[in-house]
Amino acid sequence: MSQAHQIREQSRSRLLDERGTLRKEAPWRVALAYPSPYHVGMSSLGFQAIYRALNAMREVAAERVFLPDDVEAFKAARLPLYTLESEREVRTCPVIAFSVAYELELHGLFSVLELAGIPARREERDEAYPLVVAGGPLTFSNPDPLEPFVDVLVQGEAEGLVVELLEAVKGATSRDSLLASLAERPGFRVPGRSRPTSRYFVAKVDDALLPAHSQIVTPHTELRDMFLVEPARGCSRGCHYCVMRRTTNGGMRVVPKDTVLGLVPADARRVGLVGAAVTDHPKIHELLEALVAQGREVGVSSLRADRLTQRLVNALKAGGARGLTVASDGASQRMRDLVDRKHTETQLIAAATFAKAAGIERLKLYQIVGLPLETDEDIDELVRFTRELSKILPVALGVAPFSAKRQTPLDGAPFAGIDVVEARLKRLRKGLQGKAEVRPTSARWAYVEHVLAQCGPEAGLAAYDAWKAGGGFSAWKKAFEAHACTPYEARRVADGRHKSTTWPSVGPAHAAGATA
């Protein structure tokens, strides 16, 4: 069997294993692209919501395309990139629409375009190529690095905007007239045409279109055979580092419990409740207990320690939970207070106690290190506290280095420095040796993410050069230097939106800490 045949057979096998796939013939076809592999993309509820919205339109069909599991094997097979549903070549579709979740997926976007035979740089494409569109979670913070590569950015909650976009595409007499029209509409940013103020607009979908829920259930994802539904959109909290906070699109919008339950298919044995603050839903206890009473396994994406009760944790255990995951997001109480993370040691200890009483086997605690003003003493407090937790349940720490995001109170805060982060992780491991597992993400890649999150289109061009050079960290560093990607010099101050941070140690003088 040839390599090309094996790749096609894998795609066909995945398609056969899906429940809820939409197949449609229509004159207007959209390649709905996710710049990560299938098992990641099909775990994205937003991606599935757009898939359903597009296929509900008259004369429009959306077919999915993903970054291949093995890009080099795909290249060696000499296959053109094709859609999953009908195996059409992506470049034959009039529109390719990307859902981009976070900064480091830029390289996946470049690879998808390359495999499809579509030039990545916008200036190298004419009307013979598909219209390249991008949206997704990244547009809530800083999509600027996407500008050199896309014809249109769809900013914010896109369930309604994608319908408007495709109606405009269908009615346009030319690519130029289409872009000129979209440049004047809220929610769309057309690089080189839209007014500067358009970059700060984030669309909010009509509440009547909520909640988002799975269209397709598949065993080939991170969340195997799980039906996903969003019981609330947004968040009512104000954590300073988070893009999805109470000032984003009106804060938390709650979906009634019965509406959520009514969307769960009768044959769904596993249900995932997903969102920024699921346990802040006012009926979360009743919702969980109702799903468990139906004989379903239940998972929850975001547990807040201050909302946990024995009743809630018992429901999670009855729904199949073997572990409990909560976030502290500050190495010490001082750090949690500074970032307005409303959790205390007492509440986190209570979460562990509830879990033990329910028969749950382990606790995972998410932490941020490298926040401004953090010191070794804060890390030592985390060591002391984690040791206390480990006397209740086995503990694993998921540790992420802090990267400042646009549209948050910590916008503009410096990266602590790769050497600083690695030293603190080493201190943490040493202090917890034999007591708790430490699972950190890479300090180097957190720095790359930080620069992309803080800079403009020049960071996108640097990302493209780094991708062409193999994508290693040294290639990123070289590209950032070549394109003068210095986050603090790239601050947009002329429009008057930048405000001085309340962090006394934040500023350009600390930029030197962000070097390797």
Residue, then its C-alpha position, 0 to 999 in steps of 0.5 A: m500500500s502506497q503512502a498516499h493510499q494509507i493517508r487517504e484511508q486514515s481520513r476515510s476511516r475517521l470519517l466513518d467513525e464520526r456521528g453527525t457529519l454534514r455532507k452537502e452539495a452546494p455552489w459555494r464551498v468553504a474549506l474550514a481549516y484548523p491549523s492543528p491535527y484532527h484530534v486537536g481541531m475536533s475538540s474545538l467547540g467553536f470550530q464545530a459551531i462554525y461548521r454547523a452555521l455555514n452548512a445551515m446556509r443556502e447554497v453554502a457547504a463547509e468541509r473540514v481540513f486539518l494540518p496533517d498528523d505528519v506533515e513531512a509524510f504528507k509532502a512525501a506522498r505528493l498529495p494535494l491538501y484535500t477536504l475531509e468530507s469529499e476529498r476536494e482539493v482545498r485550493t479549488c474552494p473559493v474560501i478557506a477559513f481558518s480558526v486560530a486558537y493561539e499564537l503558536e498555531l501560525h506555523g500550522l497555518f503556513s503549512v496548511l497553505e503550503l500543502a494546499g498550493i496557496p502562497a502564504r503572503r497575501e501580497e503574492r495571491d490574486e483572485a485565482y486563489p481562494l479568499v483566505v479568512a481567519g478568526g477564532p479565539l486569537t482574535f480576542s487578544n492580538p490577531d495582528p501577526l495574522e495580517p500579512f497572510v489573510d485577506v479578512l480577519v473575523q474578530g470575536e464571536a463569529e457564529g453570526l459573522v461567518v453567515e454575513l461574510l458568506e452572503a457578502v462573498k456570494g453577492a460580490t462582483s469582484r474580490d476588490s469590491l468584496l474587500a472594500s465592503l467588508a472593510e466598512r463592516p463591524g467585526f471584519r478587519v481587512p488588512g490595508r483597508s480597514r480603519p485603525t479603530s477596527r482592530y479593537f472591535v470584538a463581535k458578540v453573537d446574539d444570545a439566541l444562537l447560544p449555546a455552542h454544542s457539538q455537531i460531530v462526535t468522534p472517538h479520534t479526539e482528545l475528548r474521546d466520544m464526548f458530546l460538548v456543550e457550553p452552559a455559559r459563555g464568557c466569565s464574570r471574573g476579573c483575573h488580570y492575565c485573562v482575555m476572557r474576563r468580565t469586561t469581554n463581551g458583557g461578561m458571563r452569559v448563562v444558558p438555562k439548565d433545561t436548554v443545555l439538557g435538551l441539546v444532549p442527544a439521547d445516545a451521548r454516553r459522555v458529556g463535556l461542559v465547557g467554557a471559561a467558568v462552568t462552575d459559576h453557572p447558577k444551576i451547576h449542581e442540578l445540571l451535573e446531577a441531572l446528567v449523571a442521573q441519565g447514566r452519562e459520564v460527565g466532564v467539566s472544563s473549568l473548575r473554580a475552587d471557590r465554587l466547589t462543594q462536596r455535593l458538586v464533587n460527588a456529582l463529578k465522581a459519580g460522572g466518572a471523574r478520577g481526578l480533580t483539576v483546579a487552577s490557583d494561577g499564582a505561586s503565593q497568596r500575594m501573587r493571587d491577590l495581585v492578579d485578582r485571582k479570587h482563591t485562597e489556600t483554605q479554598l484549595i485545601a477544601a477542594a482537595t478534601f472534597a475530592k478525597a471524601a468523594g473517592i477521587e484519586r488525584l489533584k491537578l493544580y494549574q499554576i502561573v510562574g513568572l508574573p511581574l513582582e514574583t520572587d523566589e519567596d513566592i515559589d517557596e510558598l508554593v512548595r510549602f503549600t503543595r506539600e500540605l496538599s500532597k498530604i491529602l491527595p497525590v498532587a501534580l502541578g501544571v505550570a505555565p510561564f506567564s505571557a502577557k496578552r493584549q486586551t488585559p490589565l497585564d498588557g505590556a507586562p514583560f516576560a520574566g526571562i527564560d533563565v529566570v523561569e527555568a531557575r524557578l521551575k528548578r527551585l520548584r522541582k527541588g522543593l517538591q521532589g518526592k512530594a508532587e509531580v511538576r509538569p511545566t510548559s517550555a519557558r522558551w516557547a512561552y517567550v515565543e508566545h509572549v512576543l507574538a502576543q505583544c507585537g504587530p504584523e512584523a511578528g507574523l513575518a518573523a513567524y513566517d521566516a522562522w517556519k521557513a528556517g525549520g521552526g526551531f527556537s534559534a530560528w525564532k530568535k533570529a527572525f524576531e531580531a531581523h524584524a525588530c520584534t521588541p514588544y515594548e517598542a511595538r506598543r500602540v500609544a498613538d491611538g490613546r488606548h494604552k494606559s500605564t500599568t499598575w505594576p511598578s516594575v513593568g516597562p522597557a527597562h526590563a526587556a533584557g530579561a526576555t533573552a535566552 
